[in-house]
Amino acid sequence: MVTTTSTPIEKQTTPVENRVILKGVSWSTFKALLADVGDDRAWRIAYDKGVLEIRMPHLEHEVPKGLIESFIEATADELEIEVMKAGSLTLEREDLTRAVEPDTCFYIQNEASIRGKRDINLPEDLPPDLAIESDYTNSSVNKDSIYAALGVPELWRYRRESLQVYQLVEGKYEMCDRSLAFPFLPVAEIPGFIEQSRTVGQRAAVRLFRQRIREILLSQS
C-alpha cells in the first residue's frame, strides 16, 4: 500500500448562514447545551478545546453520505458480515475537551464488541472503526485532529466528486489508496456511482455498486 502523509486542514470558506461558531465555550456549557436541546435536532456539532461549531446539513451534503452508507451496507451483505451503522453518534472525551458528530460512522472490525450496547462512552468503549465526512461545505475546526485524538482508525472524506481515505498512523492520518476495513473495495469508483445516481436513481446506483462488488469478490475466489 502506497501512503502519503496528509494534513487536510480546511480553509474557512463556508457560507456564514450554514454554521455558527462560538468561542470560549466551556465543556460544562457545551454539555448543558446538548442536554437542553436533546437528540431531536437537525444540526451537528464539533467541539475542540472551547471552540464550538454548529452546522446545518445541505441536501448536497446528505445525498452522498446516504449513498456511501448504502454502499457500505451492500458490501457487508455481500461479505455476509455484521456492521453497525452508528450514524451521527456524538463522540466525546471530557479529558481531551473534544467532541465531534460524524456525518455517519460504522463499527466494522469491532462490531461484536459493542453489539447490543445502548450507549458508547469513550475511552472505555472503542471508537467507530470508520467515520465518514461529506464535505459540501468547509469546517471551521480541524476535525481530523479531533478524530485522531479520539482514536478513530479510518476516516473517509467525500468532496467535489472525490473520495479520500485516511488511516490513523501513530496519531496522525495518512491518505492511502484503499480502505482499512475493506481493502478490496474500489474506493476510486465510489464517486462515479454517486454521480450516476443523479441520472439512474439512488437505488439503481446501489444495485449497480452491489453488482460491482460481486464481480470483484468472484474474481478473487
Secondary structure, DSSP 8 states (H G I E B T S, - for coil): --EEE------S-S-GGGEEEE-S--HHHHHHHHHHH-S--S-EEEEETTEEEEE---HHHHHHHHHHHHHHHHHHHHHT---EE--S--EEEGGGTEEE--SEEEE-TTHHHHTT-S---TTTS---SEEEEE-SS--SS-HHHHHHHHT-SEEEEE-SS-EEEEEEETTEEEEESS-SS-TTS-GGGHHHHHHHHHHH-HHHHHHHHHHHHHHHHHHH-
